[in-house]
Amino acid sequence: QVQLVESGGGLAQPGGSLRLSCAASATIFSIYTMAWYRQPPGKERELVAAINRSGATHYANSVKGRFTISRDGAKNTLYLQMNSLKPEDAAVYYCNAQNTYRDIWGRGTQVTLSS
């Protein structure tokens, strides 16, 4: 069964913004570290940002100052606010939930940059 569902992807202009959402269960949000990964065409999947149960965050150097990861416990939703988008941000973005025993992935949402 699908446990993570991404949304919010689409077409954006360079310099524009998008907000990605990842709907999860209350159980996942209570015991998992949450993260966003992305996979550009022809490249390997890479970590974009992560947030642990205490709220501590980590960002890839390529997105620092532009992207913000957050989690809303009331809505059981993970967000990735993407500002100042660049052509190299184009990728399929995946929601991830990880704990000691499990690693759960969403099916991805496409982010496309216009030219």
QUIDAVEN-V568092 format. One record per pair of residues at least 24 apart in sequence whose C-alpha atoms are under 6 Angstrom apart, sorted by the first residue. I is the first residue (numbers start at 1). GAP is how many residues later the second one is. D is the distance in whole Angstrom. If there is no record, write none. Layout:
i: {I/I}
gap: {GAP/GAP}
d: {D/D}
//
This chain:
i: {4/5/6/9/9/9/10/10/11/11/12/13/13/14/14/15/15/16/16/17/17/18/19/19/19/20/20/21/21/22/22/23/24/24/25/26/32/32/32/33/33/34/34/35/36/36/36/37/37/38/38/38/38/39/39/40/87}
gap: {102/101/103/100/101/102/101/102/101/102/101/100/101/71/72/69/70/68/69/65/66/64/61/62/63/59/60/57/58/55/56/54/52/53/51/50/65/66/67/64/65/62/63/61/58/59/60/56/57/53/54/55/56/52/53/51/26}
d: {5/6/6/5/5/5/5/6/5/6/5/6/5/5/5/4/5/5/5/5/4/5/6/4/6/6/5/6/5/5/5/5/5/6/6/6/6/5/5/6/5/6/5/5/6/5/6/6/5/6/5/4/6/5/5/4/6}
//
